[in-house]
Amino acid sequence: MKKGEVWRVRIPFAPGHAQSGERPAIVVQDDPFIQSLPTVLIVPFTSSMGAARFDGTVVVAPDGQNGLTVPSVALVFQARALDKRDCLRRQGILDSITMDQVLAILVKLLGK
């Protein structure tokens, strides 16, 4: 598992508006921490293109490299820690331009 990879994950149900269920997600945690911690920071995807209306999102098209099968919205504003046992399988990797967009939004969300 490495930063920038797209993984199929299982996000436990939580009440409210947070994503749950099995879906693709981007690993956003730096590699040294991936190795040393039992959890990993992820950004979930949704295939509901209407979610692109929210601040803190990035639209990502399937490109043969990222493992997505439909246009998807990276919900950066829903970044969360996930137990590594809920990371099911690697699907692909984001291109560097898209990954930079995701990380830039994450930094803005943190007020940096």
C-alpha positions as CSV (number, residue, x, y, z in Angstrom):
1,M,0.0,0.0,0.0
2,K,1.4,3.4,-1.0
3,K,0.3,7.0,-1.1
4,G,-1.6,7.8,-4.3
5,E,-2.9,4.3,-4.8
6,V,-6.6,3.6,-5.3
7,W,-7.9,0.8,-3.1
8,R,-11.2,-1.0,-2.9
9,V,-12.2,-0.4,0.8
10,R,-15.0,-1.3,3.1
11,I,-16.1,1.7,5.2
12,P,-18.2,0.8,8.2
13,F,-21.6,2.4,8.4
14,A,-21.9,5.6,10.5
15,P,-25.1,7.7,10.8
16,G,-25.2,10.9,8.9
17,H,-23.8,12.0,5.6
18,A,-20.5,10.1,5.6
19,Q,-19.8,7.5,2.9
20,S,-20.0,3.9,3.9
21,G,-19.9,0.5,2.2
22,E,-17.5,-1.0,-0.3
23,R,-16.0,1.6,-2.7
24,P,-12.8,2.9,-4.2
25,A,-10.7,5.3,-2.1
26,I,-7.4,7.1,-2.4
27,V,-4.6,6.5,0.1
28,V,-3.4,10.0,1.2
29,Q,-1.1,9.0,4.1
30,D,2.7,9.3,3.7
31,D,4.4,5.9,3.1
32,P,6.5,5.8,6.3
33,F,3.3,6.1,8.4
34,I,1.5,3.5,6.3
35,Q,4.1,1.0,7.4
36,S,4.1,1.9,11.1
37,L,0.4,2.4,11.8
38,P,-2.6,0.0,11.9
39,T,-4.8,2.6,10.1
40,V,-4.5,4.5,6.9
41,L,-5.8,7.9,5.9
42,I,-8.1,7.6,2.8
43,V,-10.3,9.8,0.7
44,P,-13.4,7.9,-0.5
45,F,-14.9,8.1,-4.0
46,T,-18.6,8.2,-5.0
47,S,-20.0,7.6,-8.4
48,S,-22.7,10.1,-7.8
49,M,-21.6,13.0,-9.9
50,G,-23.9,15.4,-8.1
51,A,-21.4,15.3,-5.2
52,A,-19.1,17.5,-7.3
53,R,-21.2,20.5,-6.3
54,F,-19.6,20.4,-2.8
55,D,-16.4,22.2,-2.0
56,G,-13.6,19.8,-1.3
57,T,-14.1,17.4,-4.2
58,V,-12.2,16.4,-7.3
59,V,-13.8,14.7,-10.3
60,V,-11.7,11.8,-11.6
61,A,-12.2,10.1,-14.9
62,P,-11.2,6.4,-15.5
63,D,-7.9,6.4,-17.3
64,G,-6.8,2.7,-17.3
65,Q,-4.3,3.4,-14.6
66,N,-6.5,4.4,-11.6
67,G,-8.7,1.3,-11.7
68,L,-11.9,3.3,-11.8
69,T,-14.6,2.0,-14.1
70,V,-16.9,5.1,-14.1
71,P,-16.3,8.9,-13.6
72,S,-16.1,9.4,-9.9
73,V,-15.9,12.2,-7.3
74,A,-13.1,12.1,-4.7
75,L,-14.7,13.4,-1.5
76,V,-11.7,15.0,0.0
77,F,-13.8,16.7,2.7
78,Q,-14.6,13.2,3.9
79,A,-11.0,12.1,4.5
80,R,-10.8,9.6,7.3
81,A,-8.7,7.0,9.1
82,L,-9.6,3.4,8.1
83,D,-8.4,0.2,9.7
84,K,-6.1,-1.5,7.2
85,R,-8.1,-4.7,7.5
86,D,-10.9,-2.8,5.6
87,C,-8.6,-2.2,2.7
88,L,-9.6,-5.1,0.4
89,R,-7.4,-4.8,-2.7
90,R,-5.4,-2.4,-4.8
91,Q,-7.2,-1.1,-7.9
92,G,-4.7,1.3,-9.4
93,I,-2.9,4.6,-8.9
94,L,-3.8,8.2,-9.5
95,D,-1.8,10.3,-11.9
96,S,0.4,12.9,-10.2
97,I,-1.6,15.9,-11.3
98,T,-4.9,14.5,-9.8
99,M,-3.1,13.5,-6.6
100,D,-1.6,17.0,-6.3
101,Q,-5.2,18.4,-6.6
102,V,-6.5,16.1,-3.9
103,L,-3.6,17.0,-1.5
104,A,-4.0,20.7,-2.2
105,I,-7.7,20.5,-1.2
106,L,-6.8,18.5,1.9
107,V,-4.3,21.3,2.9
108,K,-7.0,24.0,2.4
109,L,-9.5,22.0,4.5
110,L,-6.9,21.9,7.3
111,G,-6.6,25.7,7.1
112,K,-3.0,25.7,6.0
